[in-house]
Amino acid sequence: MNDDQLKGNWKQFKGEFKKKWADITDDDLLYIEGKKDKLEGKIQERYGDSQEEVKKWVDEWFERHDAQGRDRTK
């Protein structure tokens, strides 16, 4: 998923991100505003994991979810 797709579906994704990464705040979500690199940076900042790990987690999350943020594996 690219930034345009993420930004276009940001409202749907925000709730799902908060379920997965509960330490991401509402202010963080405002800062991220649908930018994948900002999302990865905030997850890394909040959880202290490596950039490579965070990128992998985010990419896997997008692979599992459709454009509305719903988990396709359920």
PDB file of N, CA, C and O in Angstrom:
ATOM      1  N   MET A   1       0.847  -1.173   0.000  1.00  0.00           N
ATOM      2  CA  MET A   1       0.000   0.000   0.000  1.00  0.00           C
ATOM      3  C   MET A   1       0.893   1.236   0.000  1.00  0.00           C
ATOM      4  O   MET A   1       1.859   1.323   0.758  1.00  0.00           O
ATOM      5  N   ASN A   2       0.554   2.179  -0.855  1.00  0.00           N
ATOM      6  CA  ASN A   2       1.354   3.399  -0.918  1.00  0.00           C
ATOM      7  C   ASN A   2       0.731   4.500  -0.055  1.00  0.00           C
ATOM      8  O   ASN A   2      -0.355   4.325   0.499  1.00  0.00           O
ATOM      9  N   ASP A   3       1.427   5.633   0.052  1.00  0.00           N
ATOM     10  CA  ASP A   3       0.948   6.735   0.894  1.00  0.00           C
ATOM     11  C   ASP A   3      -0.405   7.266   0.438  1.00  0.00           C
ATOM     12  O   ASP A   3      -1.231   7.625   1.278  1.00  0.00           O
ATOM     13  N   ASP A   4      -0.654   7.326  -0.871  1.00  0.00           N
ATOM     14  CA  ASP A   4      -1.940   7.827  -1.361  1.00  0.00           C
ATOM     15  C   ASP A   4      -3.087   6.938  -0.892  1.00  0.00           C
ATOM     16  O   ASP A   4      -4.129   7.434  -0.463  1.00  0.00           O
ATOM     17  N   GLN A   5      -2.893   5.623  -0.975  1.00  0.00           N
ATOM     18  CA  GLN A   5      -3.925   4.692  -0.521  1.00  0.00           C
ATOM     19  C   GLN A   5      -4.108   4.789   0.991  1.00  0.00           C
ATOM     20  O   GLN A   5      -5.234   4.780   1.488  1.00  0.00           O
ATOM     21  N   LEU A   6      -3.010   4.882   1.709  1.00  0.00           N
ATOM     22  CA  LEU A   6      -3.083   4.996   3.159  1.00  0.00           C
ATOM     23  C   LEU A   6      -3.795   6.276   3.565  1.00  0.00           C
ATOM     24  O   LEU A   6      -4.684   6.256   4.416  1.00  0.00           O
ATOM     25  N   LYS A   7      -3.404   7.381   2.960  1.00  0.00           N
ATOM     26  CA  LYS A   7      -4.019   8.663   3.306  1.00  0.00           C
ATOM     27  C   LYS A   7      -5.509   8.669   2.965  1.00  0.00           C
ATOM     28  O   LYS A   7      -6.317   9.214   3.717  1.00  0.00           O
ATOM     29  N   GLY A   8      -5.874   8.061   1.825  1.00  0.00           N
ATOM     30  CA  GLY A   8      -7.273   8.012   1.421  1.00  0.00           C
ATOM     31  C   GLY A   8      -8.149   7.196   2.353  1.00  0.00           C
ATOM     32  O   GLY A   8      -9.356   7.427   2.434  1.00  0.00           O
ATOM     33  N   ASN A   9      -7.556   6.249   3.054  1.00  0.00           N
ATOM     34  CA  ASN A   9      -8.302   5.383   3.967  1.00  0.00           C
ATOM     35  C   ASN A   9      -7.892   5.587   5.423  1.00  0.00           C
ATOM     36  O   ASN A   9      -8.130   4.727   6.271  1.00  0.00           O
ATOM     37  N   TRP A  10      -7.280   6.723   5.701  1.00  0.00           N
ATOM     38  CA  TRP A  10      -6.708   6.965   7.017  1.00  0.00           C
ATOM     39  C   TRP A  10      -7.738   6.860   8.135  1.00  0.00           C
ATOM     40  O   TRP A  10      -7.441   6.288   9.184  1.00  0.00           O
ATOM     41  N   LYS A  11      -8.939   7.396   7.940  1.00  0.00           N
ATOM     42  CA  LYS A  11      -9.954   7.352   8.998  1.00  0.00           C
ATOM     43  C   LYS A  11     -10.275   5.917   9.389  1.00  0.00           C
ATOM     44  O   LYS A  11     -10.425   5.608  10.571  1.00  0.00           O
ATOM     45  N   GLN A  12     -10.379   5.040   8.392  1.00  0.00           N
ATOM     46  CA  GLN A  12     -10.679   3.647   8.679  1.00  0.00           C
ATOM     47  C   GLN A  12      -9.510   2.961   9.383  1.00  0.00           C
ATOM     48  O   GLN A  12      -9.715   2.130  10.269  1.00  0.00           O
ATOM     49  N   PHE A  13      -8.295   3.306   8.992  1.00  0.00           N
ATOM     50  CA  PHE A  13      -7.121   2.639   9.547  1.00  0.00           C
ATOM     51  C   PHE A  13      -6.788   3.084  10.966  1.00  0.00           C
ATOM     52  O   PHE A  13      -6.247   2.295  11.741  1.00  0.00           O
ATOM     53  N   LYS A  14      -7.095   4.316  11.322  1.00  0.00           N
ATOM     54  CA  LYS A  14      -6.675   4.841  12.626  1.00  0.00           C
ATOM     55  C   LYS A  14      -7.135   3.959  13.783  1.00  0.00           C
ATOM     56  O   LYS A  14      -6.354   3.658  14.686  1.00  0.00           O
ATOM     57  N   GLY A  15      -8.379   3.554  13.758  1.00  0.00           N
ATOM     58  CA  GLY A  15      -8.900   2.716  14.837  1.00  0.00           C
ATOM     59  C   GLY A  15      -8.208   1.374  14.915  1.00  0.00           C
ATOM     60  O   GLY A  15      -7.935   0.863  16.001  1.00  0.00           O
ATOM     61  N   GLU A  16      -7.927   0.809  13.760  1.00  0.00           N
ATOM     62  CA  GLU A  16      -7.238  -0.479  13.729  1.00  0.00           C
ATOM     63  C   GLU A  16      -5.796  -0.357  14.216  1.00  0.00           C
ATOM     64  O   GLU A  16      -5.289  -1.257  14.885  1.00  0.00           O
ATOM     65  N   PHE A  17      -5.136   0.752  13.885  1.00  0.00           N
ATOM     66  CA  PHE A  17      -3.774   0.959  14.372  1.00  0.00           C
ATOM     67  C   PHE A  17      -3.752   1.048  15.892  1.00  0.00           C
ATOM     68  O   PHE A  17      -2.853   0.508  16.537  1.00  0.00           O
ATOM     69  N   LYS A  18      -4.747   1.731  16.465  1.00  0.00           N
ATOM     70  CA  LYS A  18      -4.781   1.878  17.921  1.00  0.00           C
ATOM     71  C   LYS A  18      -5.021   0.536  18.603  1.00  0.00           C
ATOM     72  O   LYS A  18      -4.548   0.314  19.718  1.00  0.00           O
ATOM     73  N   LYS A  19      -5.750  -0.358  17.944  1.00  0.00           N
ATOM     74  CA  LYS A  19      -5.940  -1.700  18.511  1.00  0.00           C
ATOM     75  C   LYS A  19      -4.621  -2.469  18.521  1.00  0.00           C
ATOM     76  O   LYS A  19      -4.289  -3.138  19.499  1.00  0.00           O
ATOM     77  N   LYS A  20      -3.884  -2.367  17.436  1.00  0.00           N
ATOM     78  CA  LYS A  20      -2.625  -3.109  17.293  1.00  0.00           C
ATOM     79  C   LYS A  20      -1.504  -2.475  18.109  1.00  0.00           C
ATOM     80  O   LYS A  20      -0.761  -3.173  18.798  1.00  0.00           O
ATOM     81  N   TRP A  21      -1.385  -1.161  18.030  1.00  0.00           N
ATOM     82  CA  TRP A  21      -0.309  -0.437  18.699  1.00  0.00           C
ATOM     83  C   TRP A  21      -0.927   0.569  19.678  1.00  0.00           C
ATOM     84  O   TRP A  21      -1.053   1.753  19.366  1.00  0.00           O
ATOM     85  N   ALA A  22      -1.307   0.085  20.854  1.00  0.00           N
ATOM     86  CA  ALA A  22      -2.063   0.884  21.821  1.00  0.00           C
ATOM     87  C   ALA A  22      -1.290   2.088  22.356  1.00  0.00           C
ATOM     88  O   ALA A  22      -1.902   3.035  22.848  1.00  0.00           O
ATOM     89  N   ASP A  23       0.026   2.071  22.271  1.00  0.00           N
ATOM     90  CA  ASP A  23       0.818   3.204  22.767  1.00  0.00           C
ATOM     91  C   ASP A  23       0.852   4.377  21.793  1.00  0.00           C
ATOM     92  O   ASP A  23       1.380   5.440  22.122  1.00  0.00           O
ATOM     93  N   ILE A  24       0.300   4.197  20.609  1.00  0.00           N
ATOM     94  CA  ILE A  24       0.196   5.304  19.652  1.00  0.00           C
ATOM     95  C   ILE A  24      -0.951   6.201  20.112  1.00  0.00           C
ATOM     96  O   ILE A  24      -2.081   5.737  20.260  1.00  0.00           O
ATOM     97  N   THR A  25      -0.668   7.468  20.335  1.00  0.00           N
ATOM     98  CA  THR A  25      -1.666   8.401  20.866  1.00  0.00           C
ATOM     99  C   THR A  25      -2.465   9.063  19.742  1.00  0.00           C
ATOM    100  O   THR A  25      -2.113   8.977  18.566  1.00  0.00           O
ATOM    101  N   ASP A  26      -3.548   9.724  20.143  1.00  0.00           N
ATOM    102  CA  ASP A  26      -4.326  10.492  19.165  1.00  0.00           C
ATOM    103  C   ASP A  26      -3.469  11.594  18.544  1.00  0.00           C
ATOM    104  O   ASP A  26      -3.582  11.870  17.350  1.00  0.00           O
ATOM    105  N   ASP A  27      -2.617  12.221  19.347  1.00  0.00           N
ATOM    106  CA  ASP A  27      -1.710  13.239  18.804  1.00  0.00           C
ATOM    107  C   ASP A  27      -0.743  12.633  17.792  1.00  0.00           C
ATOM    108  O   ASP A  27      -0.431  13.249  16.773  1.00  0.00           O
ATOM    109  N   ASP A  28      -0.269  11.414  18.083  1.00  0.00           N
ATOM    110  CA  ASP A  28       0.595  10.721  17.122  1.00  0.00           C
ATOM    111  C   ASP A  28      -0.146  10.510  15.804  1.00  0.00           C
ATOM    112  O   ASP A  28       0.411  10.728  14.728  1.00  0.00           O
ATOM    113  N   LEU A  29      -1.400  10.085  15.896  1.00  0.00           N
ATOM    114  CA  LEU A  29      -2.184   9.828  14.686  1.00  0.00           C
ATOM    115  C   LEU A  29      -2.396  11.109  13.879  1.00  0.00           C
ATOM    116  O   LEU A  29      -2.395  11.079  12.649  1.00  0.00           O
ATOM    117  N   LEU A  30      -2.575  12.227  14.570  1.00  0.00           N
ATOM    118  CA  LEU A  30      -2.678  13.510  13.865  1.00  0.00           C
ATOM    119  C   LEU A  30      -1.370  13.843  13.159  1.00  0.00           C
ATOM    120  O   LEU A  30      -1.377  14.331  12.029  1.00  0.00           O
ATOM    121  N   TYR A  31      -0.259  13.581  13.818  1.00  0.00           N
ATOM    122  CA  TYR A  31       1.060  13.828  13.230  1.00  0.00           C
ATOM    123  C   TYR A  31       1.299  12.924  12.020  1.00  0.00           C
ATOM    124  O   TYR A  31       1.815  13.374  10.997  1.00  0.00           O
ATOM    125  N   ILE A  32       0.925  11.660  12.138  1.00  0.00           N
ATOM    126  CA  ILE A  32       1.163  10.677  11.077  1.00  0.00           C
ATOM    127  C   ILE A  32       0.377  11.019   9.823  1.00  0.00           C
ATOM    128  O   ILE A  32       0.897  10.918   8.712  1.00  0.00           O
ATOM    129  N   GLU A  33      -0.877  11.424   9.998  1.00  0.00           N
ATOM    130  CA  GLU A  33      -1.788  11.850   8.930  1.00  0.00           C
ATOM    131  C   GLU A  33      -1.695  11.043   7.636  1.00  0.00           C
ATOM    132  O   GLU A  33      -1.716  11.603   6.540  1.00  0.00           O
ATOM    133  N   GLY A  34      -1.592   9.719   7.777  1.00  0.00           N
ATOM    134  CA  GLY A  34      -1.622   8.865   6.597  1.00  0.00           C
ATOM    135  C   GLY A  34      -0.298   8.660   5.895  1.00  0.00           C
ATOM    136  O   GLY A  34      -0.277   8.201   4.753  1.00  0.00           O
ATOM    137  N   LYS A  35       0.796   8.984   6.537  1.00  0.00           N
ATOM    138  CA  LYS A  35       2.128   8.799   5.939  1.00  0.00           C
ATOM    139  C   LYS A  35       2.783   7.561   6.547  1.00  0.00           C
ATOM    140  O   LYS A  35       2.992   7.492   7.758  1.00  0.00           O
ATOM    141  N   LYS A  36       3.101   6.592   5.705  1.00  0.00           N
ATOM    142  CA  LYS A  36       3.655   5.322   6.173  1.00  0.00           C
ATOM    143  C   LYS A  36       4.978   5.515   6.909  1.00  0.00           C
ATOM    144  O   LYS A  36       5.208   4.876   7.935  1.00  0.00           O
ATOM    145  N   ASP A  37       5.845   6.380   6.404  1.00  0.00           N
ATOM    146  CA  ASP A  37       7.137   6.577   7.067  1.00  0.00           C
ATOM    147  C   ASP A  37       6.969   7.195   8.453  1.00  0.00           C
ATOM    148  O   ASP A  37       7.710   6.860   9.377  1.00  0.00           O
ATOM    149  N   LYS A  38       5.994   8.098   8.601  1.00  0.00           N
ATOM    150  CA  LYS A  38       5.724   8.686   9.913  1.00  0.00           C
ATOM    151  C   LYS A  38       5.132   7.642  10.860  1.00  0.00           C
ATOM    152  O   LYS A  38       5.456   7.620  12.047  1.00  0.00           O
ATOM    153  N   LEU A  39       4.266   6.781  10.330  1.00  0.00           N
ATOM    154  CA  LEU A  39       3.702   5.699  11.138  1.00  0.00           C
ATOM    155  C   LEU A  39       4.817   4.798  11.659  1.00  0.00           C
ATOM    156  O   LEU A  39       4.875   4.491  12.850  1.00  0.00           O
ATOM    157  N   GLU A  40       5.690   4.383  10.765  1.00  0.00           N
ATOM    158  CA  GLU A  40       6.804   3.520  11.166  1.00  0.00           C
ATOM    159  C   GLU A  40       7.687   4.209  12.201  1.00  0.00           C
ATOM    160  O   GLU A  40       8.126   3.577  13.162  1.00  0.00           O
ATOM    161  N   GLY A  41       7.948   5.502  12.009  1.00  0.00           N
ATOM    162  CA  GLY A  41       8.779   6.245  12.955  1.00  0.00           C
ATOM    163  C   GLY A  41       8.158   6.331  14.339  1.00  0.00           C
ATOM    164  O   GLY A  41       8.856   6.188  15.342  1.00  0.00           O
ATOM    165  N   LYS A  42       6.844   6.566  14.402  1.00  0.00           N
ATOM    166  CA  LYS A  42       6.171   6.662  15.702  1.00  0.00           C
ATOM    167  C   LYS A  42       6.125   5.313  16.400  1.00  0.00           C
ATOM    168  O   LYS A  42       6.289   5.242  17.618  1.00  0.00           O
ATOM    169  N   ILE A  43       5.903   4.243  15.646  1.00  0.00           N
ATOM    170  CA  ILE A  43       5.908   2.911  16.256  1.00  0.00           C
ATOM    171  C   ILE A  43       7.293   2.618  16.819  1.00  0.00           C
ATOM    172  O   ILE A  43       7.426   2.102  17.929  1.00  0.00           O
ATOM    173  N   GLN A  44       8.314   2.947  16.050  1.00  0.00           N
ATOM    174  CA  GLN A  44       9.689   2.730  16.507  1.00  0.00           C
ATOM    175  C   GLN A  44       9.964   3.553  17.768  1.00  0.00           C
ATOM    176  O   GLN A  44      10.565   3.055  18.721  1.00  0.00           O
ATOM    177  N   GLU A  45       9.527   4.801  17.770  1.00  0.00           N
ATOM    178  CA  GLU A  45       9.740   5.687  18.920  1.00  0.00           C
ATOM    179  C   GLU A  45       9.027   5.163  20.166  1.00  0.00           C
ATOM    180  O   GLU A  45       9.606   5.151  21.253  1.00  0.00           O
ATOM    181  N   ARG A  46       7.778   4.731  20.016  1.00  0.00           N
ATOM    182  CA  ARG A  46       6.980   4.292  21.161  1.00  0.00           C
ATOM    183  C   ARG A  46       7.406   2.931  21.707  1.00  0.00           C
ATOM    184  O   ARG A  46       7.349   2.696  22.914  1.00  0.00           O
ATOM    185  N   TYR A  47       7.831   2.039  20.817  1.00  0.00           N
ATOM    186  CA  TYR A  47       8.111   0.669  21.237  1.00  0.00           C
ATOM    187  C   TYR A  47       9.595   0.328  21.287  1.00  0.00           C
ATOM    188  O   TYR A  47       9.967  -0.697  21.858  1.00  0.00           O
ATOM    189  N   GLY A  48      10.453   1.168  20.700  1.00  0.00           N
ATOM    190  CA  GLY A  48      11.892   0.970  20.795  1.00  0.00           C
ATOM    191  C   GLY A  48      12.461  -0.149  19.949  1.00  0.00           C
ATOM    192  O   GLY A  48      13.579  -0.605  20.189  1.00  0.00           O
ATOM    193  N   ASP A  49      11.707  -0.594  18.965  1.00  0.00           N
ATOM    194  CA  ASP A  49      12.188  -1.666  18.098  1.00  0.00           C
ATOM    195  C   ASP A  49      12.976  -1.091  16.930  1.00  0.00           C
ATOM    196  O   ASP A  49      12.896   0.103  16.639  1.00  0.00           O
ATOM    197  N   SER A  50      13.733  -1.948  16.272  1.00  0.00           N
ATOM    198  CA  SER A  50      14.565  -1.484  15.161  1.00  0.00           C
ATOM    199  C   SER A  50      13.709  -1.056  13.973  1.00  0.00           C
ATOM    200  O   SER A  50      12.565  -1.485  13.822  1.00  0.00           O
ATOM    201  N   GLN A  51      14.283  -0.210  13.146  1.00  0.00           N
ATOM    202  CA  GLN A  51      13.593   0.271  11.953  1.00  0.00           C
ATOM    203  C   GLN A  51      13.184  -0.899  11.060  1.00  0.00           C
ATOM    204  O   GLN A  51      12.089  -0.902  10.499  1.00  0.00           O
ATOM    205  N   GLU A  52      14.056  -1.882  10.932  1.00  0.00           N
ATOM    206  CA  GLU A  52      13.767  -3.041  10.084  1.00  0.00           C
ATOM    207  C   GLU A  52      12.589  -3.844  10.625  1.00  0.00           C
ATOM    208  O   GLU A  52      11.724  -4.275   9.863  1.00  0.00           O
ATOM    209  N   GLU A  53      12.559  -4.045  11.955  1.00  0.00           N
ATOM    210  CA  GLU A  53      11.455  -4.785  12.567  1.00  0.00           C
ATOM    211  C   GLU A  53      10.132  -4.059  12.369  1.00  0.00           C
ATOM    212  O   GLU A  53       9.127  -4.670  12.007  1.00  0.00           O
ATOM    213  N   VAL A  54      10.141  -2.763  12.608  1.00  0.00           N
ATOM    214  CA  VAL A  54       8.915  -1.980  12.484  1.00  0.00           C
ATOM    215  C   VAL A  54       8.423  -1.984  11.045  1.00  0.00           C
ATOM    216  O   VAL A  54       7.228  -2.159  10.805  1.00  0.00           O
ATOM    217  N   LYS A  55       9.308  -1.796  10.095  1.00  0.00           N
ATOM    218  CA  LYS A  55       8.914  -1.811   8.685  1.00  0.00           C
ATOM    219  C   LYS A  55       8.284  -3.153   8.332  1.00  0.00           C
ATOM    220  O   LYS A  55       7.271  -3.200   7.635  1.00  0.00           O
ATOM    221  N   LYS A  56       8.875  -4.236   8.808  1.00  0.00           N
ATOM    222  CA  LYS A  56       8.331  -5.574   8.547  1.00  0.00           C
ATOM    223  C   LYS A  56       6.932  -5.709   9.141  1.00  0.00           C
ATOM    224  O   LYS A  56       6.022  -6.195   8.469  1.00  0.00           O
ATOM    225  N   TRP A  57       6.749  -5.283  10.397  1.00  0.00           N
ATOM    226  CA  TRP A  57       5.440  -5.381  11.042  1.00  0.00           C
ATOM    227  C   TRP A  57       4.389  -4.584  10.283  1.00  0.00           C
ATOM    228  O   TRP A  57       3.285  -5.072  10.041  1.00  0.00           O
ATOM    229  N   VAL A  58       4.736  -3.349   9.907  1.00  0.00           N
ATOM    230  CA  VAL A  58       3.782  -2.493   9.199  1.00  0.00           C
ATOM    231  C   VAL A  58       3.441  -3.097   7.838  1.00  0.00           C
ATOM    232  O   VAL A  58       2.271  -3.141   7.458  1.00  0.00           O
ATOM    233  N   ASP A  59       4.441  -3.558   7.108  1.00  0.00           N
ATOM    234  CA  ASP A  59       4.184  -4.186   5.807  1.00  0.00           C
ATOM    235  C   ASP A  59       3.289  -5.411   5.955  1.00  0.00           C
ATOM    236  O   ASP A  59       2.370  -5.608   5.159  1.00  0.00           O
ATOM    237  N   GLU A  60       3.551  -6.235   6.969  1.00  0.00           N
ATOM    238  CA  GLU A  60       2.716  -7.415   7.207  1.00  0.00           C
ATOM    239  C   GLU A  60       1.295  -7.011   7.576  1.00  0.00           C
ATOM    240  O   GLU A  60       0.336  -7.655   7.151  1.00  0.00           O
ATOM    241  N   TRP A  61       1.155  -5.951   8.362  1.00  0.00           N
ATOM    242  CA  TRP A  61      -0.175  -5.477   8.745  1.00  0.00           C
ATOM    243  C   TRP A  61      -0.963  -5.087   7.497  1.00  0.00           C
ATOM    244  O   TRP A  61      -2.128  -5.456   7.353  1.00  0.00           O
ATOM    245  N   PHE A  62      -0.321  -4.338   6.594  1.00  0.00           N
ATOM    246  CA  PHE A  62      -0.998  -3.918   5.369  1.00  0.00           C
ATOM    247  C   PHE A  62      -1.347  -5.099   4.479  1.00  0.00           C
ATOM    248  O   PHE A  62      -2.383  -5.083   3.814  1.00  0.00           O
ATOM    249  N   GLU A  63      -0.510  -6.115   4.455  1.00  0.00           N
ATOM    250  CA  GLU A  63      -0.802  -7.302   3.653  1.00  0.00           C
ATOM    251  C   GLU A  63      -2.041  -8.022   4.161  1.00  0.00           C
ATOM    252  O   GLU A  63      -2.767  -8.632   3.376  1.00  0.00           O
ATOM    253  N   ARG A  64      -2.291  -7.959   5.468  1.00  0.00           N
ATOM    254  CA  ARG A  64      -3.420  -8.658   6.079  1.00  0.00           C
ATOM    255  C   ARG A  64      -4.721  -7.869   6.049  1.00  0.00           C
ATOM    256  O   ARG A  64      -5.783  -8.444   6.289  1.00  0.00           O
ATOM    257  N   HIS A  65      -4.675  -6.583   5.764  1.00  0.00           N
ATOM    258  CA  HIS A  65      -5.864  -5.740   5.856  1.00  0.00           C
ATOM    259  C   HIS A  65      -6.270  -5.190   4.497  1.00  0.00           C
ATOM    260  O   HIS A  65      -5.435  -4.912   3.636  1.00  0.00           O
ATOM    261  N   ASP A  66      -7.576  -5.044   4.336  1.00  0.00           N
ATOM    262  CA  ASP A  66      -8.081  -4.475   3.089  1.00  0.00           C
ATOM    263  C   ASP A  66      -8.088  -2.953   3.183  1.00  0.00           C
ATOM    264  O   ASP A  66      -7.616  -2.385   4.168  1.00  0.00           O
ATOM    265  N   ALA A  67      -8.617  -2.302   2.168  1.00  0.00           N
ATOM    266  CA  ALA A  67      -8.584  -0.837   2.088  1.00  0.00           C
ATOM    267  C   ALA A  67      -9.388  -0.156   3.194  1.00  0.00           C
ATOM    268  O   ALA A  67      -9.187   1.030   3.451  1.00  0.00           O
ATOM    269  N   GLN A  68     -10.287  -0.876   3.849  1.00  0.00           N
ATOM    270  CA  GLN A  68     -11.058  -0.303   4.947  1.00  0.00           C
ATOM    271  C   GLN A  68     -10.457  -0.638   6.312  1.00  0.00           C
ATOM    272  O   GLN A  68     -11.035  -0.309   7.348  1.00  0.00           O
ATOM    273  N   GLY A  69      -9.298  -1.291   6.307  1.00  0.00           N
ATOM    274  CA  GLY A  69      -8.642  -1.617   7.562  1.00  0.00           C
ATOM    275  C   GLY A  69      -9.120  -2.909   8.190  1.00  0.00           C
ATOM    276  O   GLY A  69      -8.722  -3.235   9.309  1.00  0.00           O
ATOM    277  N   ARG A  70      -9.966  -3.654   7.493  1.00  0.00           N
ATOM    278  CA  ARG A  70     -10.480  -4.911   8.043  1.00  0.00           C
ATOM    279  C   ARG A  70      -9.481  -6.038   7.809  1.00  0.00           C
ATOM    280  O   ARG A  70      -8.857  -6.133   6.752  1.00  0.00           O
ATOM    281  N   ASP A  71      -9.348  -6.876   8.807  1.00  0.00           N
ATOM    282  CA  ASP A  71      -8.423  -8.012   8.733  1.00  0.00           C
ATOM    283  C   ASP A  71      -8.974  -9.049   7.762  1.00  0.00           C
ATOM    284  O   ASP A  71     -10.075  -9.564   7.960  1.00  0.00           O
ATOM    285  N   ARG A  72      -8.221  -9.352   6.726  1.00  0.00           N
ATOM    286  CA  ARG A  72      -8.648 -10.331   5.719  1.00  0.00           C
ATOM    287  C   ARG A  72      -8.426 -11.762   6.171  1.00  0.00           C
ATOM    288  O   ARG A  72      -8.931 -12.690   5.538  1.00  0.00           O
ATOM    289  N   THR A  73      -7.688 -11.963   7.243  1.00  0.00           N
ATOM    290  CA  THR A  73      -7.365 -13.320   7.677  1.00  0.00           C
ATOM    291  C   THR A  73      -8.413 -13.903   8.608  1.00  0.00           C
ATOM    292  O   THR A  73      -8.332 -15.080   8.958  1.00  0.00           O
ATOM    293  N   LYS A  74      -9.385 -13.118   9.015  1.00  0.00           N
ATOM    294  CA  LYS A  74     -10.429 -13.605   9.941  1.00  0.00           C
ATOM    295  C   LYS A  74     -11.606 -14.128   9.176  1.00  0.00           C
ATOM    296  O   LYS A  74     -12.581 -14.580   9.776  1.00  0.00           O
TER     297      LYS A  74
END
